[in-house]
């Protein structure tokens, strides 16, 4: 993708939705990326490249935009409430778990989602990754201190509400605290 994200993210974003098209990601590429990623993005939220109006709250997460030279949207995503929240996936997306955990449920039909009957359910911890495709019926739930990086294959219409200046400042402070700890080798559990 670019120097911000681990190299395997591009392969996951470019894959098709056919199960036979899962890209090969060597274990050596998919491990050891957390500390270096935290170090690379540590200064981004407060670097002044984005205004508070660029950040937003949607699907149970605060989204802080990160610079993406290739034009693909990339966000630092902070859990804002600990409840399973539907996520309408509009573009192939990759979620890299930075701190805490995120639970993922996938559903065959919308009715299954409404009834809380997932076809697939899994929880992801620090330095674990998952990808979802457009049209996937899914929901996620972050642990209270959960932080992820969300990268999407293409821009989609922004949904959600803009953050106030105070909410933006609080989110940036929380993100910096988590990233500073990771960049200095702290464990990646829930950091509130």
N, C-alpha and C positions, 0 to 999 in steps of 0.2 A: 504494500500500500504506500507507505512512505516511512520516513525514519521514526515516526511517533509510535506506530504499532508493530507488534511482532510480524515477521514476514508471512507466517502461515495464514494470517487474517485475510489477505487478498485471495488466497486459494479458496477459502471457505465462502467468501462473498461472491466469487465468480462461479461457484458450482451450480449445476442445474438442480431441479427438484427431483430428478430420477434417483432412487436409492442406489443405483449402480454407478452414479457419478460422484460418489464421495471422494474427495481428493485425499491423496496420501499425505499425511503430515507426520514426519519422523518424530519419534519421542524426543530426540535432542532439540527439535525446534519448538516443541510444545511444553517444554519445562524450562524453568529458570528465567522466565521472562518478567515475572512480577516486579522484582526490585528495580531492574533496569527501566521498565515501563513507568513505574512511579517516579523515578529520577527524571525521565524525559518530560513528563507532563507536570512535574511539581510546580513550576513557575507559570504555567499557562493560565489557570483560572484568574490569577491576579495580575497578569501581564498587561491588562488594559486593551487587549485586542478585541474583547467582546464587552458589550454594555449589559447591564442588568436586564434590559428588555429582550436580549437574545436568549436568556435562560427562561425555562418554563417548567411548569408542573403538569405531568400527564401520566396516566396509568399507574399511579402510586409512586412516582419517582420525580425528583428534581433533576432536570437535564441541564448541565452546564456545557455549552458548546466548546469543542476543542478545535484548533486550526487543522484543516485537512487540505494540504496542497493539491491533492488530486480531485477535489470537489466532492468527495463522498462525505456525508454527514458523520461526525464522530462526536460523542457526548460522554462526559463523565456523569454517571447516573447514580444518584444517592437515594436510598429508600426513604420515603416520606411517611409511610404508614405500613404497619405489619398486618396486611390482609391480602388474600388472594384477589388480584385485580385483573380483569380481562385486558389482553393486549392485542389490538387489531394490527396484525403484521402486514404492512403495506409494501415492504421491500425486503429482499433477503438481508438478514441482520445477524450479526455475531455479537454475543455478549461475553466479555472477559470478566470473570469475577475477581475483584481486587481485594475486597475485605468483606467479612461476614459471609452470608450465604444467600442464595436465591433459589427458591423452589419454582419449578416449572411444571405445569400441567398442560397436556395437549388433549384435545377432544375431537372425536370423529364428526359430530354434528353440533350445531348451535344449541339444540335441545339438551345435549349431554353437558354442555358448559353450564347452562342454566340449572340443571339438576345436580351439578357437582360430581359428575361421573366421568373422570378422565380416562382416556385410553392409555395414556402414558404419564407417569409422574416421576420426577427425579429432583434431587436437591444438589446444588453445585456450591462448592466451597472455594476458598482462595486458590487462584491459579488454575481454575477449571473453566472450560469454554463450552458454549453451545451455539448452534446456528439454527435459525428458523427461516422458513420461506414465506413469500407472500400468500395470503389466504389461509395460513395455518390458524386454526382455532386454538388459542392458548391463553393461559393466564399465568402471572408470576406473583411471587410474594417474596419480599426482601426481609432479611433479618433487620432489626432496628438500626444497627450500625452498618448495614450493607452498602457497599460501593462497587459499581461495575463500570466498565467502559463499554459503550454501545457503538458499534460501527454498522452502517447500512450501505448497501450496494448503490442506492440511488436516493435522491431527495424525494421526500413525500410531503404532502401538505401537513403543516404543523398543527397539531391539536393540543389543547390544554390551555392553561392560563399563564400569563407572564408573571414573573416574580416581582415583588416590591423590592425597593432598594435594600431594605433591612433583611428580607428573606434571602436575597442574592448574597449579601455580605455574610450572613450566617452560613449559607451553603458553601461558599468559597472558603471560609475559615475551617469548616468541618472537613472539606476535601483536602485542604493543605495539611491539616493535622494528621489525617490518615496517610497521605502520600509521604510526608516527611518521615513518619515512623517506618514505612516500608522501604523508603530509599536508604534508611540507616540500618536496615536489617531486622526491624521489629517483626514479630509474628503477625500474620494477617487475619487474625480473628476479628470479632466485632470490636471496632474502635469507635467509641462514641465521644 
